[in-house]
Amino acid sequence: MVHIGTVVMGATDVSRAAAFWKAALTYTEREPATDDWVVLVPVEGPGVGVALGRSTSPVQEVPRVHLDLYSDEQEAEVERLMGLGAERVAWELYPPDPDFVVLADPEGNRFCVIDTTHAG
């Protein structure tokens, strides 16, 4: 049996990306970061890690893989993440009554904030 241990994302500035995701998720570095690589893990308890590796690839407008962050206070969470440096993405693929908001981290990596209270 296998399980997901780490999701890996590219970043042109690993340090900047790590600062955002550490604050966004309350994560910490598993080992000291380098300029090219860091693995972030939850400060407390188990959870999927987020690794950031140096990349010069352009960000995909419609990524094949992205993170979904779940919250029962979506609006407040979106505002908090934007205060940390995330930006809203003009997403043309929203359904009529979406339960998610598309954001991008400071590196441009797309992710969603899902409203767990949405009754749609």
N, CA, C and O atoms as CSV, one atom per row, in Angstrom:
chain,resi,resn,atom,element,x,y,z
A,1,MET,N,N,0.842,-1.181,0.000
A,1,MET,CA,C,0.000,0.000,0.000
A,1,MET,C,C,0.888,1.245,0.000
A,1,MET,O,O,1.934,1.263,0.649
A,2,VAL,N,N,0.477,2.274,-0.720
A,2,VAL,CA,C,1.200,3.533,-0.756
A,2,VAL,C,C,0.280,4.661,-0.309
A,2,VAL,O,O,-0.940,4.500,-0.264
A,3,HIS,N,N,0.874,5.803,0.018
A,3,HIS,CA,C,0.110,6.999,0.341
A,3,HIS,C,C,0.901,8.211,-0.129
A,3,HIS,O,O,2.108,8.120,-0.356
A,4,ILE,N,N,0.230,9.332,-0.274
A,4,ILE,CA,C,0.914,10.559,-0.692
A,4,ILE,C,C,1.660,11.112,0.508
A,4,ILE,O,O,1.069,11.363,1.558
A,5,GLY,N,N,2.952,11.297,0.347
A,5,GLY,CA,C,3.770,11.841,1.423
A,5,GLY,C,C,4.092,13.302,1.201
A,5,GLY,O,O,4.110,14.091,2.145
A,6,THR,N,N,4.352,13.673,-0.074
A,6,THR,CA,C,4.752,15.036,-0.387
A,6,THR,C,C,4.221,15.432,-1.757
A,6,THR,O,O,4.270,14.643,-2.701
A,7,VAL,N,N,3.724,16.637,-1.860
A,7,VAL,CA,C,3.371,17.241,-3.128
A,7,VAL,C,C,4.507,18.199,-3.465
A,7,VAL,O,O,4.909,19.001,-2.622
A,8,VAL,N,N,5.029,18.125,-4.685
A,8,VAL,CA,C,6.179,18.933,-5.084
A,8,VAL,C,C,5.724,20.014,-6.071
A,8,VAL,O,O,5.004,19.742,-7.032
A,9,MET,N,N,6.165,21.241,-5.802
A,9,MET,CA,C,5.847,22.363,-6.689
A,9,MET,C,C,7.140,23.060,-7.080
A,9,MET,O,O,8.113,23.049,-6.326
A,10,GLY,N,N,7.148,23.661,-8.251
A,10,GLY,CA,C,8.290,24.422,-8.702
A,10,GLY,C,C,8.224,25.856,-8.216
A,10,GLY,O,O,7.145,26.392,-7.961
A,11,ALA,N,N,9.392,26.471,-8.092
A,11,ALA,CA,C,9.473,27.866,-7.665
A,11,ALA,C,C,10.761,28.475,-8.203
A,11,ALA,O,O,11.815,27.841,-8.166
A,12,THR,N,N,10.677,29.690,-8.696
A,12,THR,CA,C,11.900,30.370,-9.108
A,12,THR,C,C,12.648,30.885,-7.888
A,12,THR,O,O,13.874,30.999,-7.910
A,13,ASP,N,N,11.917,31.197,-6.827
A,13,ASP,CA,C,12.501,31.690,-5.579
A,13,ASP,C,C,12.016,30.780,-4.453
A,13,ASP,O,O,10.969,31.026,-3.855
A,14,VAL,N,N,12.774,29.742,-4.171
A,14,VAL,CA,C,12.378,28.731,-3.180
A,14,VAL,C,C,12.147,29.360,-1.812
A,14,VAL,O,O,11.198,28.996,-1.117
A,15,SER,N,N,12.988,30.283,-1.424
A,15,SER,CA,C,12.860,30.930,-0.122
A,15,SER,C,C,11.541,31.694,-0.008
A,15,SER,O,O,10.853,31.585,1.007
A,16,ARG,N,N,11.182,32.461,-1.029
A,16,ARG,CA,C,9.924,33.223,-1.025
A,16,ARG,C,C,8.728,32.287,-0.993
A,16,ARG,O,O,7.776,32.517,-0.247
A,17,ALA,N,N,8.771,31.231,-1.801
A,17,ALA,CA,C,7.674,30.271,-1.831
A,17,ALA,C,C,7.540,29.565,-0.482
A,17,ALA,O,O,6.430,29.366,0.011
A,18,ALA,N,N,8.662,29.190,0.108
A,18,ALA,CA,C,8.629,28.512,1.415
A,18,ALA,C,C,8.036,29.419,2.483
A,18,ALA,O,O,7.248,28.962,3.310
A,19,ALA,N,N,8.400,30.691,2.479
A,19,ALA,CA,C,7.857,31.627,3.467
A,19,ALA,C,C,6.339,31.709,3.343
A,19,ALA,O,O,5.637,31.723,4.354
A,20,PHE,N,N,5.826,31.764,2.115
A,20,PHE,CA,C,4.382,31.820,1.904
A,20,PHE,C,C,3.700,30.558,2.421
A,20,PHE,O,O,2.756,30.642,3.207
A,21,TRP,N,N,4.170,29.386,1.984
A,21,TRP,CA,C,3.494,28.141,2.334
A,21,TRP,C,C,3.643,27.797,3.816
A,21,TRP,O,O,2.739,27.193,4.395
A,22,LYS,N,N,4.755,28.165,4.438
A,22,LYS,CA,C,4.901,27.953,5.887
A,22,LYS,C,C,3.848,28.761,6.631
A,22,LYS,O,O,3.222,28.248,7.559
A,23,ALA,N,N,3.644,30.001,6.245
A,23,ALA,CA,C,2.639,30.842,6.899
A,23,ALA,C,C,1.222,30.403,6.538
A,23,ALA,O,O,0.338,30.393,7.395
A,24,ALA,N,N,1.005,30.042,5.286
A,24,ALA,CA,C,-0.332,29.655,4.832
A,24,ALA,C,C,-0.830,28.386,5.516
A,24,ALA,O,O,-2.005,28.287,5.870
A,25,LEU,N,N,0.061,27.420,5.699
A,25,LEU,CA,C,-0.349,26.093,6.192
A,25,LEU,C,C,0.087,25.788,7.626
A,25,LEU,O,O,-0.230,24.718,8.146
A,26,THR,N,N,0.795,26.689,8.262
A,26,THR,CA,C,1.409,26.432,9.567
A,26,THR,C,C,2.325,25.204,9.462
A,26,THR,O,O,2.196,24.236,10.211
A,27,TYR,N,N,3.251,25.286,8.503
A,27,TYR,CA,C,4.227,24.236,8.254
A,27,TYR,C,C,5.608,24.732,8.679
A,27,TYR,O,O,5.805,25.919,8.941
A,28,THR,N,N,6.547,23.808,8.741
A,28,THR,CA,C,7.930,24.124,9.062
A,28,THR,C,C,8.834,23.312,8.152
A,28,THR,O,O,8.387,22.365,7.505
A,29,GLU,N,N,10.096,23.682,8.103
A,29,GLU,CA,C,11.053,22.946,7.285
A,29,GLU,C,C,11.398,21.622,7.944
A,29,GLU,O,O,11.705,21.576,9.135
A,30,ARG,N,N,11.346,20.536,7.162
A,30,ARG,CA,C,11.723,19.221,7.683
A,30,ARG,C,C,13.212,19.186,7.979
A,30,ARG,O,O,13.630,18.672,9.017
A,31,GLU,N,N,14.008,19.727,7.077
A,31,GLU,CA,C,15.446,19.920,7.238
A,31,GLU,C,C,15.745,21.336,6.763
A,31,GLU,O,O,14.909,21.941,6.093
A,32,PRO,N,N,16.903,21.875,7.086
A,32,PRO,CA,C,17.223,23.219,6.606
A,32,PRO,C,C,17.111,23.315,5.084
A,32,PRO,O,O,17.541,22.418,4.359
A,33,ALA,N,N,16.536,24.402,4.621
A,33,ALA,CA,C,16.351,24.626,3.185
A,33,ALA,C,C,17.669,24.969,2.517
A,33,ALA,O,O,18.594,25.478,3.150
A,34,THR,N,N,17.734,24.682,1.229
A,34,THR,CA,C,18.828,25.174,0.392
A,34,THR,C,C,18.222,26.177,-0.587
A,34,THR,O,O,17.011,26.398,-0.571
A,35,ASP,N,N,19.038,26.778,-1.425
A,35,ASP,CA,C,18.513,27.699,-2.434
A,35,ASP,C,C,17.662,26.987,-3.474
A,35,ASP,O,O,16.865,27.616,-4.171
A,36,ASP,N,N,17.835,25.658,-3.578
A,36,ASP,CA,C,17.162,24.882,-4.623
A,36,ASP,C,C,16.049,23.964,-4.136
A,36,ASP,O,O,15.277,23.461,-4.953
A,37,TRP,N,N,15.942,23.728,-2.813
A,37,TRP,CA,C,15.031,22.672,-2.362
A,37,TRP,C,C,14.657,22.841,-0.899
A,37,TRP,O,O,15.494,23.211,-0.076
A,38,VAL,N,N,13.410,22.570,-0.582
A,38,VAL,CA,C,12.960,22.500,0.798
A,38,VAL,C,C,11.730,21.603,0.857
A,38,VAL,O,O,10.913,21.596,-0.063
A,39,VAL,N,N,11.603,20.850,1.942
A,39,VAL,CA,C,10.408,20.063,2.212
A,39,VAL,C,C,9.762,20.644,3.463
A,39,VAL,O,O,10.392,20.752,4.516
A,40,LEU,N,N,8.503,21.012,3.325
A,40,LEU,CA,C,7.748,21.564,4.445
A,40,LEU,C,C,6.776,20.517,4.976
A,40,LEU,O,O,6.171,19.771,4.206
A,41,VAL,N,N,6.635,20.470,6.297
A,41,VAL,CA,C,5.755,19.505,6.956
A,41,VAL,C,C,4.942,20.240,8.026
A,41,VAL,O,O,5.329,21.326,8.456
A,42,PRO,N,N,3.821,19.659,8.455
A,42,PRO,CA,C,3.027,20.311,9.496
A,42,PRO,C,C,3.839,20.537,10.769
A,42,PRO,O,O,4.651,19.695,11.154
A,43,VAL,N,N,3.615,21.680,11.417
A,43,VAL,CA,C,4.274,21.966,12.688
A,43,VAL,C,C,3.848,20.932,13.725
A,43,VAL,O,O,4.667,20.467,14.518
A,44,GLU,N,N,2.559,20.573,13.716
A,44,GLU,CA,C,2.045,19.586,14.663
A,44,GLU,C,C,1.259,18.515,13.927
A,44,GLU,O,O,0.478,18.816,13.025
A,45,GLY,N,N,1.465,17.283,14.310
A,45,GLY,CA,C,0.677,16.181,13.792
A,45,GLY,C,C,1.057,15.749,12.394
A,45,GLY,O,O,1.954,16.318,11.773
A,46,PRO,N,N,0.361,14.731,11.906
A,46,PRO,CA,C,0.652,14.194,10.577
A,46,PRO,C,C,0.043,15.066,9.488
A,46,PRO,O,O,-0.810,15.912,9.758
A,47,GLY,N,N,0.485,14.853,8.273
A,47,GLY,CA,C,-0.068,15.561,7.126
A,47,GLY,C,C,0.838,15.431,5.928
A,47,GLY,O,O,1.999,15.041,6.053
A,48,VAL,N,N,0.315,15.752,4.785
A,48,VAL,CA,C,1.059,15.680,3.541
A,48,VAL,C,C,2.084,16.812,3.508
A,48,VAL,O,O,1.765,17.955,3.833
A,49,GLY,N,N,3.296,16.493,3.120
A,49,GLY,CA,C,4.330,17.507,2.987
A,49,GLY,C,C,4.190,18.283,1.695
A,49,GLY,O,O,3.568,17.817,0.740
A,50,VAL,N,N,4.769,19.466,1.671
A,50,VAL,CA,C,4.842,20.281,0.463
A,50,VAL,C,C,6.321,20.562,0.213
A,50,VAL,O,O,6.998,21.175,1.039
A,51,ALA,N,N,6.807,20.108,-0.927
A,51,ALA,CA,C,8.203,20.346,-1.290
A,51,ALA,C,C,8.252,21.403,-2.380
A,51,ALA,O,O,7.391,21.459,-3.258
A,52,LEU,N,N,9.274,22.236,-2.304
A,52,LEU,CA,C,9.467,23.287,-3.293
A,52,LEU,C,C,10.854,23.122,-3.889
A,52,LEU,O,O,11.857,23.118,-3.176
A,53,GLY,N,N,10.893,22.987,-5.197
A,53,GLY,CA,C,12.163,22.835,-5.893
A,53,GLY,C,C,12.349,23.938,-6.913
A,53,GLY,O,O,11.395,24.373,-7.557
A,54,ARG,N,N,13.593,24.389,-7.055
A,54,ARG,CA,C,13.869,25.454,-8.027
A,54,ARG,C,C,13.456,24.991,-9.421
A,54,ARG,O,O,13.757,23.875,-9.842
A,55,SER,N,N,12.762,25.876,-10.118
A,55,SER,CA,C,12.287,25.569,-11.461
A,55,SER,C,C,12.272,26.849,-12.288
A,55,SER,O,O,11.960,27.928,-11.784
A,56,THR,N,N,12.608,26.712,-13.542
A,56,THR,CA,C,12.512,27.840,-14.464
A,56,THR,C,C,11.370,27.643,-15.449
A,56,THR,O,O,11.185,28.446,-16.363
A,57,SER,N,N,10.595,26.562,-15.261
A,57,SER,CA,C,9.446,26.310,-16.125
A,57,SER,C,C,8.384,27.374,-15.901
A,57,SER,O,O,8.192,27.820,-14.770
A,58,PRO,N,N,7.698,27.786,-16.945
A,58,PRO,CA,C,6.615,28.747,-16.754
A,58,PRO,C,C,5.443,28.103,-16.009
A,58,PRO,O,O,5.200,26.902,-16.130
A,59,VAL,N,N,4.730,28.910,-15.249
A,59,VAL,CA,C,3.547,28.442,-14.528
A,59,VAL,C,C,2.457,28.115,-15.541
A,59,VAL,O,O,2.269,28.845,-16.514
A,60,GLN,N,N,1.740,27.018,-15.313
A,60,GLN,CA,C,0.638,26.632,-16.197
A,60,GLN,C,C,-0.618,27.416,-15.829
A,60,GLN,O,O,-0.991,27.486,-14.659
A,61,GLU,N,N,-1.272,28.008,-16.841
A,61,GLU,CA,C,-2.505,28.738,-16.586
A,61,GLU,C,C,-3.591,27.833,-16.044
A,61,GLU,O,O,-4.321,28.211,-15.127
A,62,VAL,N,N,-3.701,26.651,-16.599
A,62,VAL,CA,C,-4.643,25.644,-16.114
A,62,VAL,C,C,-3.797,24.433,-15.727
A,62,VAL,O,O,-3.568,23.538,-16.540
A,63,PRO,N,N,-3.334,24.418,-14.468
A,63,PRO,CA,C,-2.399,23.358,-14.078
A,63,PRO,C,C,-3.057,21.987,-14.064
A,63,PRO,O,O,-4.246,21.851,-13.779
A,64,ARG,N,N,-2.268,20.990,-14.372
A,64,ARG,CA,C,-2.768,19.613,-14.339
A,64,ARG,C,C,-2.900,19.118,-12.913
A,64,ARG,O,O,-3.718,18.241,-12.635
A,65,VAL,N,N,-2.104,19.669,-12.001
A,65,VAL,CA,C,-2.163,19.300,-10.584
A,65,VAL,C,C,-2.123,20.595,-9.783
A,65,VAL,O,O,-1.379,21.521,-10.108
A,66,HIS,N,N,-2.933,20.645,-8.732
A,66,HIS,CA,C,-2.915,21.815,-7.860
A,66,HIS,C,C,-3.338,21.393,-6.455
A,66,HIS,O,O,-3.812,20.275,-6.254
A,67,LEU,N,N,-3.166,22.290,-5.489
A,67,LEU,CA,C,-3.593,22.026,-4.121
A,67,LEU,C,C,-4.997,22.559,-3.905
A,67,LEU,O,O,-5.341,23.630,-4.406
A,68,ASP,N,N,-5.812,21.817,-3.159
A,68,ASP,CA,C,-7.102,22.287,-2.667
A,68,ASP,C,C,-6.973,22.445,-1.160
A,68,ASP,O,O,-6.649,21.489,-0.456
A,69,LEU,N,N,-7.226,23.649,-0.666
A,69,LEU,CA,C,-7.210,23.924,0.761
A,69,LEU,C,C,-8.655,24.019,1.226
A,69,LEU,O,O,-9.435,24.777,0.650
A,70,TYR,N,N,-9.025,23.273,2.247
A,70,TYR,CA,C,-10.395,23.232,2.739
A,70,TYR,C,C,-10.567,24.161,3.929
A,70,TYR,O,O,-9.714,24.217,4.815
A,71,SER,N,N,-11.685,24.895,3.944
A,71,SER,CA,C,-11.959,25.809,5.048
A,71,SER,C,C,-13.461,25.964,5.236
A,71,SER,O,O,-14.223,25.982,4.269
A,72,ASP,N,N,-13.875,26.076,6.496
A,72,ASP,CA,C,-15.283,26.386,6.763
A,72,ASP,C,C,-15.480,27.896,6.906
A,72,ASP,O,O,-16.578,28.357,7.215
A,73,GLU,N,N,-14.411,28.660,6.680
A,73,GLU,CA,C,-14.464,30.125,6.656
A,73,GLU,C,C,-13.728,30.615,5.413
A,73,GLU,O,O,-12.703,31.290,5.505
A,74,GLN,N,N,-14.268,30.265,4.256
A,74,GLN,CA,C,-13.579,30.505,2.989
A,74,GLN,C,C,-13.202,31.966,2.785
A,74,GLN,O,O,-12.050,32.263,2.468
A,75,GLU,N,N,-14.142,32.876,2.958
A,75,GLU,CA,C,-13.866,34.293,2.686
A,75,GLU,C,C,-12.728,34.815,3.562
A,75,GLU,O,O,-11.830,35.500,3.073
A,76,ALA,N,N,-12.766,34.492,4.853
A,76,ALA,CA,C,-11.707,34.933,5.763
A,76,ALA,C,C,-10.365,34.300,5.388
A,76,ALA,O,O,-9.324,34.951,5.468
A,77,GLU,N,N,-10.394,33.037,4.981
A,77,GLU,CA,C,-9.158,32.343,4.607
A,77,GLU,C,C,-8.569,32.935,3.332
A,77,GLU,O,O,-7.354,33.107,3.231
A,78,VAL,N,N,-9.419,33.246,2.360
A,78,VAL,CA,C,-8.943,33.866,1.126
A,78,VAL,C,C,-8.277,35.199,1.454
A,78,VAL,O,O,-7.202,35.494,0.932
A,79,GLU,N,N,-8.897,36.007,2.307
A,79,GLU,CA,C,-8.322,37.300,2.690
A,79,GLU,C,C,-6.990,37.111,3.414
A,79,GLU,O,O,-6.042,37.856,3.165
A,80,ARG,N,N,-6.911,36.124,4.306
A,80,ARG,CA,C,-5.661,35.853,5.025
A,80,ARG,C,C,-4.549,35.479,4.057
A,80,ARG,O,O,-3.433,35.987,4.157
A,81,LEU,N,N,-4.857,34.590,3.123
A,81,LEU,CA,C,-3.857,34.140,2.154
A,81,LEU,C,C,-3.424,35.282,1.234
A,81,LEU,O,O,-2.252,35.379,0.870
A,82,MET,N,N,-4.356,36.129,0.867
A,82,MET,CA,C,-3.997,37.283,0.044
A,82,MET,C,C,-3.108,38.238,0.842
A,82,MET,O,O,-2.221,38.871,0.271
A,83,GLY,N,N,-3.328,38.350,2.130
A,83,GLY,CA,C,-2.465,39.157,2.981
A,83,GLY,C,C,-1.048,38.608,3.060
A,83,GLY,O,O,-0.101,39.348,3.328
A,84,LEU,N,N,-0.906,37.299,2.825
A,84,LEU,CA,C,0.413,36.661,2.822
A,84,LEU,C,C,1.110,36.753,1.461
A,84,LEU,O,O,2.283,36.404,1.332
A,85,GLY,N,N,0.376,37.227,0.451
A,85,GLY,CA,C,0.989,37.377,-0.866
A,85,GLY,C,C,0.297,36.630,-1.996
A,85,GLY,O,O,0.725,36.733,-3.146
A,86,ALA,N,N,-0.763,35.880,-1.701
A,86,ALA,CA,C,-1.508,35.206,-2.766
A,86,ALA,C,C,-2.287,36.244,-3.570
A,86,ALA,O,O,-2.555,37.346,-3.092
A,87,GLU,N,N,-2.642,35.879,-4.781
A,87,GLU,CA,C,-3.452,36.753,-5.635
A,87,GLU,C,C,-4.616,35.968,-6.196
A,87,GLU,O,O,-4.500,34.771,-6.461
A,88,ARG,N,N,-5.757,36.655,-6.378
A,88,ARG,CA,C,-6.909,36.032,-7.047
A,88,ARG,C,C,-6.562,35.799,-8.511
A,88,ARG,O,O,-5.859,36.594,-9.136
A,89,VAL,N,N,-7.064,34.705,-9.038
A,89,VAL,CA,C,-6.857,34.367,-10.440
A,89,VAL,C,C,-8.172,34.582,-11.175
A,89,VAL,O,O,-9.220,34.120,-10.723
A,90,ALA,N,N,-8.125,35.275,-12.299
A,90,ALA,CA,C,-9.319,35.424,-13.140
A,90,ALA,C,C,-9.577,34.069,-13.800
A,90,ALA,O,O,-8.966,33.742,-14.818
A,91,TRP,N,N,-10.467,33.298,-13.226
A,91,TRP,CA,C,-10.699,31.915,-13.633
A,91,TRP,C,C,-11.967,31.828,-14.466
A,91,TRP,O,O,-13.065,32.045,-13.952
A,92,GLU,N,N,-11.826,31.517,-15.732
A,92,GLU,CA,C,-12.972,31.474,-16.637
A,92,GLU,C,C,-13.745,30.154,-16.548
A,92,GLU,O,O,-14.792,30.009,-17.180
A,93,LEU,N,N,-13.244,29.201,-15.778
A,93,LEU,CA,C,-13.852,27.872,-15.743
A,93,LEU,C,C,-14.720,27.636,-14.507
A,93,LEU,O,O,-15.063,26.492,-14.210
A,94,TYR,N,N,-15.085,28.708,-13.777
A,94,TYR,CA,C,-15.954,28.532,-12.614
A,94,TYR,C,C,-17.312,27.991,-13.051
A,94,TYR,O,O,-17.865,28.443,-14.054
A,95,PRO,N,N,-17.858,27.019,-12.299
A,95,PRO,CA,C,-19.224,26.566,-12.560
A,95,PRO,C,C,-20.209,27.635,-12.055
A,95,PRO,O,O,-19.784,28.611,-11.438
A,96,PRO,N,N,-21.509,27.468,-12.307
A,96,PRO,CA,C,-22.486,28.475,-11.890
A,96,PRO,C,C,-22.501,28.781,-10.388
A,96,PRO,O,O,-22.675,29.941,-10.014
A,97,ASP,N,N,-22.328,27.805,-9.537
A,97,ASP,CA,C,-22.365,28.023,-8.090
A,97,ASP,C,C,-21.133,27.373,-7.456
A,97,ASP,O,O,-21.241,26.329,-6.813
A,98,PRO,N,N,-19.953,27.998,-7.640
A,98,PRO,CA,C,-18.717,27.340,-7.205
A,98,PRO,C,C,-18.570,27.275,-5.689
A,98,PRO,O,O,-19.033,28.153,-4.962
A,99,ASP,N,N,-17.914,26.211,-5.234
A,99,ASP,CA,C,-17.566,26.091,-3.814
A,99,ASP,C,C,-16.088,26.403,-3.613
A,99,ASP,O,O,-15.545,26.158,-2.536
A,100,PHE,N,N,-15.431,26.943,-4.640
A,100,PHE,CA,C,-13.994,27.186,-4.568
A,100,PHE,C,C,-13.638,28.559,-5.135
A,100,PHE,O,O,-14.361,29.131,-5.951
A,101,VAL,N,N,-12.497,29.064,-4.670
A,101,VAL,CA,C,-11.903,30.297,-5.184
A,101,VAL,C,C,-10.496,29.934,-5.634
A,101,VAL,O,O,-9.764,29.260,-4.909
A,102,VAL,N,N,-10.116,30.376,-6.824
A,102,VAL,CA,C,-8.791,30.087,-7.353
A,102,VAL,C,C,-7.846,31.244,-7.002
A,102,VAL,O,O,-8.123,32.409,-7.287
A,103,LEU,N,N,-6.731,30.883,-6.380
A,103,LEU,CA,C,-5.687,31.838,-6.026
A,103,LEU,C,C,-4.371,31.362,-6.630
A,103,LEU,O,O,-4.265,30.233,-7.108
A,104,ALA,N,N,-3.382,32.232,-6.602
A,104,ALA,CA,C,-2.017,31.875,-6.997
A,104,ALA,C,C,-1.080,32.314,-5.884
A,104,ALA,O,O,-1.240,33.392,-5.312
A,105,ASP,N,N,-0.094,31.464,-5.580
A,105,ASP,CA,C,0.900,31.830,-4.566
A,105,ASP,C,C,1.848,32.874,-5.163
A,105,ASP,O,O,1.723,33.190,-6.346
A,106,PRO,N,N,2.782,33.414,-4.395
A,106,PRO,CA,C,3.678,34.442,-4.933
A,106,PRO,C,C,4.506,33.991,-6.136
A,106,PRO,O,O,5.047,34.825,-6.862
A,107,GLU,N,N,4.609,32.692,-6.350
A,107,GLU,CA,C,5.328,32.154,-7.509
A,107,GLU,C,C,4.413,31.939,-8.707
A,107,GLU,O,O,4.881,31.585,-9.789
A,108,GLY,N,N,3.111,32.151,-8.524
A,108,GLY,CA,C,2.155,31.950,-9.601
A,108,GLY,C,C,1.506,30.587,-9.613
A,108,GLY,O,O,0.636,30.332,-10.446
A,109,ASN,N,N,1.909,29.680,-8.694
A,109,ASN,CA,C,1.300,28.352,-8.628
A,109,ASN,C,C,-0.154,28.485,-8.199
A,109,ASN,O,O,-0.453,29.108,-7.180
A,110,ARG,N,N,-1.058,27.895,-8.981
A,110,ARG,CA,C,-2.491,27.982,-8.715
A,110,ARG,C,C,-2.879,27.001,-7.611
A,110,ARG,O,O,-2.339,25.899,-7.518
A,111,PHE,N,N,-3.833,27.429,-6.773
A,111,PHE,CA,C,-4.431,26.563,-5.770
A,111,PHE,C,C,-5.836,27.053,-5.496
A,111,PHE,O,O,-6.189,28.178,-5.852
A,112,CYS,N,N,-6.638,26.212,-4.865
A,112,CYS,CA,C,-8.032,26.562,-4.589
A,112,CYS,C,C,-8.296,26.563,-3.097
A,112,CYS,O,O,-7.699,25.796,-2.342
A,113,VAL,N,N,-9.203,27.438,-2.685
A,113,VAL,CA,C,-9.716,27.421,-1.326
A,113,VAL,C,C,-11.165,26.964,-1.440
A,113,VAL,O,O,-12.004,27.639,-2.037
A,114,ILE,N,N,-11.435,25.804,-0.855
A,114,ILE,CA,C,-12.748,25.163,-0.957
A,114,ILE,C,C,-13.581,25.529,0.258
A,114,ILE,O,O,-13.093,25.475,1.387
A,115,ASP,N,N,-14.832,25.900,0.034
A,115,ASP,CA,C,-15.775,26.220,1.113
A,115,ASP,C,C,-16.447,24.924,1.555
A,115,ASP,O,O,-17.301,24.393,0.846
A,116,THR,N,N,-16.067,24.419,2.716
A,116,THR,CA,C,-16.614,23.141,3.195
A,116,THR,C,C,-18.047,23.275,3.677
A,116,THR,O,O,-18.698,22.262,3.933
A,117,THR,N,N,-18.567,24.504,3.810
A,117,THR,CA,C,-19.953,24.692,4.242
A,117,THR,C,C,-20.892,24.891,3.052
A,117,THR,O,O,-22.103,25.018,3.229
A,118,HIS,N,N,-20.336,24.917,1.851
A,118,HIS,CA,C,-21.125,25.173,0.642
A,118,HIS,C,C,-22.164,24.082,0.452
A,118,HIS,O,O,-21.856,22.893,0.531
A,119,ALA,N,N,-23.381,24.493,0.204
A,119,ALA,CA,C,-24.467,23.531,-0.007
A,119,ALA,C,C,-24.966,23.663,-1.426
A,119,ALA,O,O,-26.098,24.092,-1.654
A,120,GLY,N,N,-24.137,23.301,-2.378
A,120,GLY,CA,C,-24.505,23.482,-3.775
A,120,GLY,C,C,-24.674,22.272,-4.478
A,120,GLY,O,O,-24.986,22.288,-5.669
